[in-house]
Amino acid sequence: MELFVLSPILFPLLGILINVTQGKKLSERAVGIIGTTMAGLSFFMSLLIFFTVERQPDHQLMATLGPWIQIGTLNVPWGFQIDGLSGLWMLIITGVGTLIHLFSIGYMHGDERFTRFFIYLNLFVASMLILVMGNNFLVMFVGWELVGLCSYLLIGFWYKNIKNTEAARKAFVANRVGDVAFVIGLMLIFVTTGSLTFETVFKFAEENPAVMAGVAGAITLCLFLGATGKSAQLPLYVWLPDAMAGPTPVSALIHAATMVTAGLYMMARSHVLFELAPATQTFVAIVGALTALLAGLTALTQNDIKKVLAYSTVSQLGFMVAAAGLGAYIPSVFHVFTHAFFKALLFLAAGSVIHGMEHHAHATHAHRTDPQDMRNMGGLRSKMPITFWTFVIGALALAGIPPLAGFWSKDEIMVAAGQGNILVFILLTLSAGLTAFYTGRQLAMVFYGRPRTADAEHAVESSASMTVPLIALAAFAVIAGFFNFPAAGGGGLHHLLESVIPEEALGFNVILALFFTALAAGMLWLSFTIYKTAYEKPESPDPLQRLGGFYQLSLEKFRVDELYRAVFIKPFYAFSSLFAQVFDLGGIDGVVNGVGTVIKRAGSSLRTIQTGFVRSYGLMMLVGVVVIVAYFVMNSR
């Protein structure tokens, strides 16, 4: 049973082992097939486990490899637990991850570090599976840290460009800040409950509300601060847009199927603790809503095709976090599920666009334009038809147009917000309108109008290894929303998670659904009308420049990075420099060097008596004898 439960993790690890040991002997295609096949086998086993869990009386499977940490009352095993929640995440990770692996075979073709890329992808999948399959907080934390490492390796994969290494460092540091709070939260959990195993901790919390009353707020606040790093919320969201420095498949993997959903998974898994801290829940909901709005306002003016999608991810994560803060965990999980498909689709389609734009530059051996700048595109609808239609499906799903997947999950969140917190509802409503506007803007700038550069004029459709994953993801972006269709007695997701998160279905609000459909359609039409012919030339001004200072502020990402640099980074550098110059060089090095100097000078002084002349040594012996005799004579008196 242990081997069966752990097989989804073991297959990616096997892929790593084969490519590490044999990768140099294998062709590029063989390496890609091995990595993709292992991810696919992991998905197949996850699917088998998912249906096996459904047939279990308690709807879960357990596996323990053995003890890990045994110190006093702390007993942490290498334990794994599969239930409806972890099973759903396993399907998202391995299913979307497999399609991204397949896409990468074509996208990364010719890269000098092709084998290493697939090793990192397999490691990312395995790490995320460890995170969601662990039955205690420490095993979860192992996966939590491993996905942080993988993000660093993949964001900075093209490390020869200094901007990529800076983006990787930024992601690593931002997540470490959140991880400090997360670790403190784990310490508080152990001190309070005497355990780190989910079942024991949650049972203690439910049976001892009086004990938890004084500490639940601190615990959940620390856990949420950890989630703000992984799931890119205020104030630690700044790393995610810069993660675009990595290859496009990395962007899709991070934004859709792995790292950014880790914080949401942790919050859903720990919902028992959060429900004991209503103040934290309110804080979480407001932070999520503010993050959604700020990211949406920033996405309005970005010109990099991947940056628009990156800020869109931050905004959609804000929707999920806000829902969790409102206690609507199943709508939050539902949006994670649907978002995985349409956001992976959009990122991979963007990668296909970039790849198609680069075709002409590769053929002529000259990169004349930035292939990621939407102002250099236009007219790609006829040149890349598969990419265009799949992008349209992903974009409409993101905007919330029925009957696509994003409509159903976003609708549930808005129903929860309408019933739970009017401020959150208003902020999310504004964010939903912005989402549709910048989505229409992106569609118009990339695919409509006339080609604005030679690269756009000569763009070609991508290979089958890249378009097949797009078609598969587009299909899921169409049908995934019906998994929790309201008419199905509360939805399939409620049935799946009822043993983990016993939560009543919110129901389908026809008035809200019509309102948000009209809002999305109206904003799509408005932006499409404005931008369809706005950029006849790359240097054409953005129509939103009429907004004046606000446009510039949005274009500069509201100068949040500059604020952090002034408030945190520069003082930290100054403080570090002070310690380095005064405490380290002047203090520690001064003492060490001073001791060395004293010994050196003493040695130099003593060296003068080593003359090499026998008469000198005889004289010193005579003087010594005289001194000794004089000493004894004086003492004999």
C-alpha positions as CSV (number, residue, x, y, z in Angstrom):
1,M,0.0,0.0,0.0
2,E,2.9,2.4,0.8
3,L,4.4,1.9,-2.6
4,F,1.0,2.5,-4.2
5,V,0.3,5.7,-2.2
6,L,3.8,7.1,-2.9
7,S,4.0,6.1,-6.5
8,P,3.1,9.6,-7.8
9,I,6.2,11.0,-6.1
10,L,8.4,8.1,-7.1
11,F,7.9,8.4,-10.8
12,P,9.2,12.0,-11.1
13,L,12.1,11.0,-8.9
14,L,12.8,8.1,-11.2
15,G,12.8,10.5,-14.1
16,I,15.3,12.6,-12.3
17,L,17.5,9.6,-11.6
18,I,17.5,8.5,-15.3
19,N,18.2,11.9,-16.7
20,V,20.9,12.7,-14.1
21,T,22.8,9.5,-14.7
22,Q,22.1,8.9,-18.4
23,G,21.1,12.3,-19.7
24,K,24.5,13.1,-21.4
25,K,24.2,9.8,-23.4
26,L,20.6,10.4,-24.5
27,S,19.2,12.6,-27.3
28,E,17.3,15.7,-26.5
29,R,14.1,14.1,-27.6
30,A,14.7,11.0,-25.3
31,V,15.3,13.2,-22.3
32,G,12.1,15.1,-22.9
33,I,10.1,11.9,-23.4
34,I,11.5,10.4,-20.2
35,G,10.6,13.5,-18.1
36,T,7.2,13.8,-19.7
37,T,6.4,10.1,-19.4
38,M,7.3,10.0,-15.7
39,A,5.0,13.0,-15.1
40,G,2.3,11.3,-17.1
41,L,2.7,8.1,-15.0
42,S,2.5,10.2,-11.9
43,F,-0.8,11.6,-13.2
44,F,-2.1,8.1,-14.0
45,M,-1.3,6.8,-10.5
46,S,-2.8,10.0,-9.0
47,L,-6.0,9.2,-10.9
48,L,-6.0,5.6,-9.6
49,I,-5.4,6.8,-6.1
50,F,-8.1,9.5,-6.4
51,F,-10.8,6.9,-7.3
52,T,-9.5,4.5,-4.7
53,V,-9.9,7.1,-2.0
54,E,-13.5,7.7,-3.0
55,R,-14.2,4.0,-2.4
56,Q,-12.7,4.0,1.1
57,P,-15.1,4.1,4.1
58,D,-13.3,7.1,5.6
59,H,-12.4,8.6,2.2
60,Q,-8.6,8.6,2.8
61,L,-5.4,6.5,2.3
62,M,-2.5,6.6,4.7
63,A,1.1,5.6,4.3
64,T,4.0,5.8,6.8
65,L,7.6,5.2,5.8
66,G,8.9,5.3,9.3
67,P,9.8,7.7,12.1
68,W,11.6,10.9,11.3
69,I,12.0,13.1,14.4
70,Q,11.6,11.8,17.9
71,I,12.6,14.3,20.6
72,G,10.8,14.4,23.9
73,T,7.1,14.7,23.1
74,L,7.8,15.6,19.5
75,N,7.1,12.6,17.3
76,V,7.0,13.3,13.6
77,P,6.9,10.4,11.1
78,W,7.4,10.4,7.4
79,G,3.7,10.1,7.0
80,F,1.5,10.7,3.9
81,Q,-2.3,11.1,3.7
82,I,-4.5,11.2,0.6
83,D,-8.0,12.5,0.9
84,G,-10.4,14.5,-1.3
85,L,-8.4,17.7,-0.9
86,S,-4.9,16.3,-1.5
87,G,-6.2,14.1,-4.2
88,L,-7.6,17.0,-6.1
89,W,-4.4,18.9,-5.8
90,M,-2.4,15.8,-7.0
91,L,-4.5,15.7,-10.2
92,I,-3.9,19.4,-10.8
93,I,-0.2,19.1,-10.2
94,T,0.4,16.0,-12.3
95,G,-2.2,16.6,-15.0
96,V,-1.3,20.2,-15.8
97,G,2.4,19.4,-15.1
98,T,2.4,16.6,-17.7
99,L,1.0,19.0,-20.4
100,I,3.7,21.6,-19.5
101,H,6.4,18.9,-19.8
102,L,5.1,18.0,-23.2
103,F,5.0,21.6,-24.3
104,S,8.6,22.1,-23.1
105,I,9.9,19.5,-25.5
106,G,9.2,21.9,-28.4
107,Y,9.7,25.1,-26.5
108,M,13.1,24.3,-25.1
109,H,14.4,22.6,-28.3
110,G,18.1,23.5,-28.8
111,D,18.7,24.8,-25.3
112,E,22.2,23.9,-24.2
113,R,20.8,22.9,-20.7
114,F,17.8,21.0,-22.0
115,T,18.4,17.9,-19.8
116,R,18.8,20.0,-16.7
117,F,15.6,21.8,-17.4
118,F,13.6,18.5,-17.4
119,I,15.4,17.4,-14.2
120,Y,14.2,20.6,-12.5
121,L,10.6,20.2,-13.9
122,N,10.4,16.6,-12.5
123,L,11.8,17.8,-9.2
124,F,9.2,20.6,-9.0
125,V,6.4,18.1,-9.5
126,A,7.8,15.7,-6.9
127,S,8.3,18.5,-4.4
128,M,4.7,19.8,-4.8
129,L,3.4,16.3,-4.4
130,I,5.3,15.9,-1.1
131,L,3.8,19.2,0.1
132,V,0.2,18.2,-0.5
133,M,0.5,14.5,0.4
134,G,2.1,14.9,3.8
135,N,0.0,14.1,6.9
136,N,1.8,16.6,9.1
137,F,3.0,20.1,9.0
138,L,6.7,19.2,8.9
139,V,6.4,16.9,5.8
140,M,4.4,19.7,4.3
141,F,7.2,22.1,5.1
142,V,9.7,19.9,3.4
143,G,7.7,20.2,0.2
144,W,7.1,23.9,0.9
145,E,10.9,24.5,1.0
146,L,11.7,22.3,-2.0
147,V,9.2,24.1,-4.3
148,G,10.9,27.3,-3.1
149,L,14.3,25.9,-4.2
150,C,12.9,24.7,-7.5
151,S,11.4,28.1,-8.2
152,Y,14.8,29.7,-7.6
153,L,16.5,27.2,-10.0
154,L,13.9,27.6,-12.8
155,I,13.3,31.3,-12.6
156,G,17.0,31.9,-12.9
157,F,17.5,29.0,-15.4
158,W,18.9,31.4,-18.0
159,Y,21.3,32.7,-15.4
160,K,23.7,34.4,-17.9
161,N,21.2,37.3,-18.0
162,I,21.7,39.2,-14.8
163,K,18.0,40.1,-14.7
164,N,17.0,36.5,-14.5
165,T,19.3,35.8,-11.5
166,E,18.0,38.9,-9.8
167,A,14.4,37.7,-10.3
168,A,15.4,34.3,-8.9
169,R,17.0,35.9,-5.8
170,K,14.0,38.1,-5.3
171,A,11.6,35.1,-5.3
172,F,13.9,33.2,-2.9
173,V,14.2,36.1,-0.4
174,A,10.5,37.0,-0.5
175,N,9.5,33.4,0.2
176,R,12.1,33.2,3.0
177,V,10.5,36.2,4.7
178,G,7.1,34.4,4.6
179,D,8.7,31.1,5.7
180,V,10.0,32.7,8.9
181,A,6.4,33.5,9.9
182,F,5.3,30.0,8.8
183,V,7.9,28.3,11.0
184,I,6.9,30.5,14.0
185,G,3.3,29.4,13.4
186,L,4.4,25.7,13.5
187,M,6.2,26.3,16.8
188,L,3.1,27.8,18.3
189,I,1.0,24.8,17.0
190,F,3.4,22.3,18.7
191,V,3.6,24.2,21.9
192,T,-0.2,24.5,22.1
193,T,-1.3,21.0,20.9
194,G,1.8,18.9,21.5
195,S,1.8,17.6,17.9
196,L,2.3,18.6,14.3
197,T,0.2,15.8,12.8
198,F,-2.9,17.2,11.1
199,E,-5.4,14.8,12.6
200,T,-4.1,15.4,16.2
201,V,-3.8,19.1,15.8
202,F,-7.3,19.7,14.3
203,K,-8.9,17.3,16.8
204,F,-7.3,19.2,19.7
205,A,-8.4,22.5,18.3
206,E,-12.0,21.3,17.9
207,E,-12.1,19.8,21.4
208,N,-10.3,22.6,23.3
209,P,-11.7,25.9,21.9
210,A,-10.9,27.7,25.2
211,V,-7.3,26.7,25.0
212,M,-7.1,27.8,21.4
213,A,-8.9,31.1,21.9
214,G,-5.8,32.8,23.1
215,V,-3.4,31.5,20.5
216,A,-5.5,30.7,17.4
217,G,-5.1,34.3,16.1
218,A,-1.3,34.3,16.4
219,I,-1.1,30.9,14.8
220,T,-3.3,31.6,11.8
221,L,-1.7,35.0,11.3
222,C,1.7,33.4,11.1
223,L,0.4,30.7,8.7
224,F,-1.2,33.3,6.5
225,L,2.0,35.4,6.4
226,G,3.7,32.3,5.1
227,A,1.0,31.9,2.5
228,T,1.5,35.5,1.3
229,G,4.9,34.5,0.2
230,K,4.0,31.3,-1.6
231,S,0.6,32.5,-3.0
232,A,1.9,36.1,-3.8
233,Q,-0.3,38.3,-1.7
234,L,0.3,41.7,-0.2
235,P,3.0,42.5,0.9
236,L,5.1,39.7,-0.6
237,Y,3.5,39.4,-4.0
238,V,6.4,41.3,-5.7
239,W,8.4,38.2,-6.7
240,L,5.7,36.6,-8.9
241,P,5.6,39.2,-11.8
242,D,9.4,39.0,-12.0
243,A,9.3,35.2,-12.1
244,M,8.5,35.8,-15.8
245,A,12.3,35.8,-16.3
246,G,12.3,32.0,-16.5
247,P,11.3,30.1,-19.6
248,T,7.6,30.2,-20.3
249,P,6.8,26.6,-19.3
250,V,8.2,27.6,-15.8
251,S,5.8,30.5,-15.7
252,A,2.9,28.2,-16.5
253,L,4.1,25.6,-13.9
254,I,4.5,28.2,-11.1
255,H,1.4,30.2,-11.9
256,A,-1.0,27.4,-12.6
257,A,-0.2,24.1,-11.1
258,T,2.4,24.3,-8.3
259,M,4.0,26.9,-6.1
260,V,1.3,29.7,-6.0
261,T,-1.4,27.2,-5.0
262,A,0.7,26.0,-2.0
263,G,-0.6,28.7,0.3
264,L,-4.2,28.1,-0.6
265,Y,-3.8,24.4,0.0
266,M,-2.3,25.0,3.4
267,M,-5.1,27.4,4.4
268,A,-7.8,25.0,3.2
269,R,-6.1,22.1,5.0
270,S,-5.9,24.3,8.2
271,H,-9.4,25.6,8.0
272,V,-10.2,24.3,11.5
273,L,-7.6,26.7,12.9
274,F,-8.7,29.7,10.8
275,E,-12.3,29.2,11.8
276,L,-11.3,29.7,15.5
277,A,-9.8,33.1,14.6
278,P,-12.5,35.4,13.0
279,A,-10.3,38.5,13.2
280,T,-7.6,36.7,11.1
281,Q,-10.2,35.6,8.7
282,T,-11.4,39.1,8.1
283,F,-7.8,40.3,7.7
284,V,-7.2,37.5,5.2
285,A,-10.3,38.4,3.2
286,I,-9.4,42.1,3.0
287,V,-5.8,41.4,2.1
288,G,-6.9,39.1,-0.7
289,A,-9.4,41.6,-2.1
290,L,-6.8,44.5,-2.0
291,T,-4.3,42.3,-3.7
292,A,-6.8,41.4,-6.4
293,L,-7.5,45.1,-7.1
294,L,-3.9,46.3,-7.0
295,A,-2.7,43.6,-9.3
296,G,-5.6,44.3,-11.7
297,L,-4.8,48.0,-11.8
298,T,-1.2,47.1,-12.6
299,A,-2.0,44.7,-15.3
300,L,-4.0,47.4,-17.2
301,T,-0.9,49.1,-18.6
302,Q,1.7,46.4,-18.9
303,N,3.0,45.7,-22.4
304,D,4.9,42.4,-21.8
305,I,2.5,39.6,-22.7
306,K,3.7,37.5,-19.8
307,K,3.7,40.3,-17.3
308,V,0.0,40.9,-18.0
309,L,-0.7,37.3,-17.2
310,A,1.6,37.4,-14.2
311,Y,-0.4,40.3,-12.6
312,S,-3.6,38.5,-13.6
313,T,-2.4,35.5,-11.6
314,V,-1.7,37.7,-8.5
315,S,-5.2,39.1,-8.9
316,Q,-6.9,35.8,-9.3
317,L,-5.0,34.5,-6.2
318,G,-6.5,37.5,-4.4
319,F,-9.9,36.2,-5.3
320,M,-9.1,32.8,-3.9
321,V,-7.5,34.1,-0.7
322,A,-10.5,36.5,-0.1
323,A,-12.8,33.6,-0.4
324,A,-10.8,31.6,2.1
325,G,-10.9,34.5,4.5
326,L,-14.7,34.6,4.1
327,G,-14.8,31.0,5.1
328,A,-15.8,29.9,1.6
329,Y,-13.0,27.3,1.3
330,I,-14.7,25.2,-1.3
331,P,-15.3,28.1,-3.7
332,S,-11.7,29.1,-3.1
333,V,-10.5,25.5,-4.0
334,F,-12.9,25.5,-7.0
335,H,-11.2,28.6,-8.4
336,V,-7.8,27.0,-7.8
337,F,-9.1,24.1,-9.9
338,T,-10.5,26.1,-12.8
339,H,-7.7,28.6,-12.8
340,A,-5.1,25.9,-13.2
341,F,-6.4,25.0,-16.6
342,F,-7.1,28.4,-18.1
343,K,-4.0,30.1,-16.7
344,A,-1.7,27.3,-17.8
345,L,-3.4,27.6,-21.2
346,L,-2.8,31.3,-21.4
347,F,0.8,31.1,-20.4
348,L,1.6,28.3,-22.8
349,A,-0.3,30.1,-25.5
350,A,1.8,33.2,-24.7
351,G,4.9,31.0,-25.0
352,S,3.6,29.8,-28.4
353,V,3.2,33.4,-29.5
354,I,6.7,34.3,-28.4
355,H,8.1,31.2,-30.1
356,G,6.2,32.1,-33.3
357,M,7.5,35.7,-33.2
358,E,11.1,34.5,-32.8
359,H,10.9,32.3,-35.9
360,H,11.7,35.2,-38.3
361,A,14.4,36.5,-36.0
362,H,16.1,33.1,-35.9
363,A,15.8,32.7,-39.6
364,T,17.5,36.0,-40.3
365,H,19.9,35.7,-37.3
366,A,18.8,39.1,-35.9
367,H,16.5,40.0,-33.0
368,R,15.2,43.3,-34.1
369,T,12.2,43.5,-31.7
370,D,11.3,42.3,-28.2
371,P,9.2,39.1,-28.9
372,Q,7.3,39.6,-25.6
373,D,6.2,43.2,-26.2
374,M,2.6,43.2,-27.3
375,R,3.2,46.5,-29.2
376,N,5.4,44.5,-31.6
377,M,2.7,42.0,-32.4
378,G,-0.7,42.4,-34.1
379,G,-2.4,40.4,-36.8
380,L,-1.4,37.0,-35.4
381,R,-4.9,35.6,-35.6
382,S,-4.4,34.4,-39.1
383,K,-0.8,33.4,-38.7
384,M,-1.2,31.3,-35.6
385,P,-4.8,30.0,-35.7
386,I,-4.5,27.2,-33.1
387,T,-2.7,29.5,-30.7
388,F,-5.3,32.2,-31.3
389,W,-8.4,30.1,-30.7
390,T,-7.0,28.4,-27.6
391,F,-5.9,31.8,-26.3
392,V,-9.4,33.2,-26.8
393,I,-10.9,30.3,-24.8
394,G,-8.4,30.9,-21.9
395,A,-9.0,34.7,-22.0
396,L,-12.8,34.4,-21.9
397,A,-12.6,31.9,-19.1
398,L,-10.4,34.3,-17.2
399,A,-12.8,37.2,-17.9
400,G,-15.7,35.1,-16.5
401,I,-17.8,34.5,-19.6
402,P,-20.3,31.6,-19.3
403,P,-20.2,28.7,-19.7
404,L,-16.4,28.6,-19.4
405,A,-14.7,27.4,-16.3
406,G,-13.8,30.7,-14.8
407,F,-17.4,31.9,-14.8
408,W,-18.6,29.2,-12.4
409,S,-15.8,29.4,-9.8
410,K,-15.7,33.2,-9.8
411,D,-19.4,33.3,-9.4
412,E,-19.3,31.2,-6.3
413,I,-16.7,33.5,-4.8
414,M,-18.8,36.6,-5.5
415,V,-21.8,35.0,-3.9
416,A,-19.7,34.3,-0.8
417,A,-18.4,37.9,-0.8
418,G,-21.9,39.3,-1.3
419,Q,-23.1,37.4,1.8
420,G,-20.0,37.9,3.9
421,N,-18.4,41.3,3.6
422,I,-19.6,44.3,1.6
423,L,-16.1,45.9,1.3
424,V,-14.6,42.7,0.0
425,F,-17.5,42.4,-2.5
426,I,-16.9,45.9,-3.8
427,L,-13.2,45.4,-4.2
428,L,-13.6,42.1,-6.0
429,T,-16.3,43.6,-8.2
430,L,-13.9,46.3,-9.4
431,S,-11.2,43.6,-9.8
432,A,-13.5,41.5,-12.0
433,G,-14.2,44.5,-14.3
434,L,-10.5,45.2,-14.6
435,T,-9.8,41.5,-15.4
436,A,-12.1,41.6,-18.4
437,F,-10.7,45.0,-19.6
438,Y,-7.0,44.0,-19.6
439,T,-7.9,40.6,-21.1
440,G,-9.7,42.3,-24.0
441,R,-6.7,44.7,-24.4
442,Q,-4.3,41.8,-24.6
443,L,-6.4,39.9,-27.2
444,A,-6.7,43.0,-29.4
445,M,-3.0,44.0,-29.2
446,V,-1.7,40.5,-29.9
447,F,-4.1,39.0,-32.5
448,Y,-5.9,41.9,-34.2
449,G,-5.0,44.8,-36.4
450,R,-2.1,44.5,-38.8
451,P,1.3,43.0,-38.0
452,R,3.3,45.9,-36.6
453,T,6.8,44.4,-37.0
454,A,8.6,42.0,-39.4
455,D,8.7,39.4,-36.7
456,A,4.9,39.5,-36.5
457,E,4.5,39.6,-40.2
458,H,6.5,36.3,-40.6
459,A,5.3,34.6,-37.4
460,V,4.4,30.9,-37.8
461,E,2.3,28.4,-35.9
462,S,4.1,26.3,-33.3
463,S,4.8,22.6,-33.6
464,A,2.4,19.8,-32.6
465,S,4.3,19.2,-29.3
466,M,3.3,22.7,-28.3
467,T,-0.2,23.0,-29.8
468,V,-1.6,19.7,-28.6
469,P,-1.2,20.7,-24.9
470,L,-2.9,24.0,-25.8
471,I,-5.9,22.1,-27.2
472,A,-6.1,19.8,-24.2
473,L,-6.0,22.7,-21.8
474,A,-8.6,24.6,-23.8
475,A,-10.9,21.7,-23.5
476,F,-10.5,21.6,-19.8
477,A,-11.0,25.4,-19.6
478,V,-14.4,24.8,-21.2
479,I,-15.6,21.8,-19.1
480,A,-13.9,22.1,-15.8
481,G,-16.5,24.5,-14.3
482,F,-19.2,21.8,-14.6
483,F,-17.3,19.7,-12.0
484,N,-19.0,21.8,-9.4
485,F,-22.1,22.7,-11.3
486,P,-24.7,24.2,-8.9
487,A,-27.5,22.0,-10.2
488,A,-25.7,18.8,-9.1
489,G,-27.0,18.9,-5.5
490,G,-24.4,21.3,-4.3
491,G,-21.8,20.4,-6.8
492,G,-19.3,17.6,-7.2
493,L,-16.6,19.4,-5.3
494,H,-18.7,19.7,-2.2
495,H,-19.3,15.9,-2.3
496,L,-15.6,15.3,-2.8
497,L,-14.5,17.5,0.1
498,E,-17.3,16.9,2.5
499,S,-15.1,14.7,4.7
500,V,-12.4,17.3,4.8
501,I,-14.3,20.6,4.7
502,P,-17.9,20.2,5.7
503,E,-19.3,23.3,4.1
504,E,-22.8,24.0,2.8
505,A,-23.2,25.0,-0.8
506,L,-23.8,28.7,-1.4
507,G,-26.2,28.1,-4.2
508,F,-26.5,29.9,-7.6
509,N,-27.5,33.5,-7.6
510,V,-29.0,34.3,-11.0
511,I,-29.0,38.1,-10.5
512,L,-25.3,38.2,-9.6
513,A,-24.4,35.8,-12.4
514,L,-26.2,38.0,-15.0
515,F,-24.6,41.2,-13.5
516,F,-21.1,39.8,-13.7
517,T,-21.6,38.4,-17.1
518,A,-22.8,41.8,-18.3
519,L,-19.9,43.5,-16.6
520,A,-17.3,41.1,-18.2
521,A,-18.9,41.3,-21.6
522,G,-19.1,45.1,-21.4
523,M,-15.5,45.6,-20.3
524,L,-14.2,43.1,-23.0
525,W,-16.1,45.1,-25.6
526,L,-14.9,48.4,-24.4
527,S,-11.2,47.4,-24.3
528,F,-11.4,45.6,-27.6
529,T,-13.0,48.6,-29.2
530,I,-10.3,50.9,-27.8
531,Y,-7.3,48.7,-28.6
532,K,-8.2,46.9,-31.8
533,T,-6.6,49.6,-34.0
534,A,-4.8,51.6,-31.2
535,Y,-1.2,50.5,-32.1
536,E,-0.7,51.0,-35.8
537,K,3.0,51.4,-35.0
538,P,5.1,50.2,-32.0
539,E,5.7,53.7,-30.9
540,S,1.9,54.6,-30.9
541,P,0.8,56.0,-27.5
542,D,-1.4,53.9,-25.3
543,P,-4.9,55.2,-25.2
544,L,-4.9,54.9,-21.4
545,Q,-2.2,57.7,-21.3
546,R,-5.2,60.0,-21.2
547,L,-5.4,59.0,-17.5
548,G,-2.2,61.0,-16.9
549,G,-0.4,60.3,-13.7
550,F,-2.4,57.3,-12.9
551,Y,-1.3,55.6,-16.2
552,Q,2.3,56.3,-15.3
553,L,1.9,55.0,-11.8
554,S,0.3,51.8,-13.1
555,L,3.0,51.4,-15.7
556,E,5.6,51.7,-13.0
557,K,3.7,49.0,-10.9
558,F,2.7,51.7,-8.3
559,R,6.4,51.9,-7.4
560,V,6.0,49.2,-4.8
561,D,9.5,47.8,-5.6
562,E,11.0,51.3,-5.2
563,L,9.1,51.6,-1.9
564,Y,10.5,48.3,-0.6
565,R,14.0,49.3,-1.8
566,A,13.9,52.6,0.1
567,V,12.3,51.2,3.3
568,F,13.9,47.8,3.6
569,I,16.7,47.1,1.1
570,K,18.7,50.3,1.3
571,P,18.6,50.4,5.2
572,F,19.5,46.8,5.3
573,Y,22.5,47.4,3.0
574,A,23.5,50.4,5.1
575,F,23.1,48.4,8.3
576,S,25.1,45.5,6.8
577,S,27.8,47.9,5.6
578,L,28.1,49.4,9.0
579,F,28.5,46.0,10.7
580,A,30.9,44.9,8.0
581,Q,33.2,48.0,8.3
582,V,32.9,48.7,12.1
583,F,32.0,45.4,13.8
584,D,33.6,42.9,11.4
585,L,36.6,44.7,9.9
586,G,37.2,47.1,12.8
587,G,36.2,44.8,15.7
588,I,36.6,41.1,14.9
589,D,39.3,41.4,12.2
590,G,41.0,44.1,14.3
591,V,41.3,41.8,17.3
592,V,42.5,38.9,15.2
593,N,44.9,41.0,13.2
594,G,46.1,42.7,16.4
595,V,47.0,39.4,18.0
596,G,48.8,38.4,14.9
597,T,50.7,41.7,14.8
598,V,51.8,41.3,18.5
599,I,53.1,37.8,17.9
600,K,54.8,38.9,14.7
601,R,56.6,41.8,16.4
602,A,57.5,39.6,19.3
603,G,58.9,37.1,16.9
604,S,60.8,39.8,15.1
605,S,62.4,41.0,18.4
606,L,63.4,37.5,19.5
607,R,64.8,36.8,16.1
608,T,67.5,39.4,16.6
609,I,69.2,37.1,19.2
610,Q,69.6,34.4,16.5
611,T,72.9,35.8,15.1
612,G,74.6,32.6,14.1
613,F,77.9,33.5,15.9
614,V,79.2,31.0,18.5
615,R,80.8,33.7,20.5
616,S,77.5,35.5,20.9
617,Y,75.8,32.3,22.1
618,G,78.8,31.7,24.5
619,L,78.5,35.2,25.9
620,M,74.7,34.7,26.5
621,M,75.4,31.4,28.3
622,L,78.0,33.1,30.5
623,V,75.6,35.9,31.3
624,G,72.9,33.4,32.1
625,V,75.2,31.4,34.4
626,V,76.3,34.7,36.2
627,V,72.6,35.6,36.7
628,I,71.8,32.2,38.1
629,V,74.8,32.2,40.5
630,A,73.9,35.7,41.6
631,Y,70.4,34.6,42.3
632,F,71.4,31.7,44.5
633,V,74.0,33.8,46.3
634,M,71.5,36.5,47.1
635,N,69.0,34.0,48.4
636,S,71.5,32.1,50.5
637,R,71.9,35.3,52.7
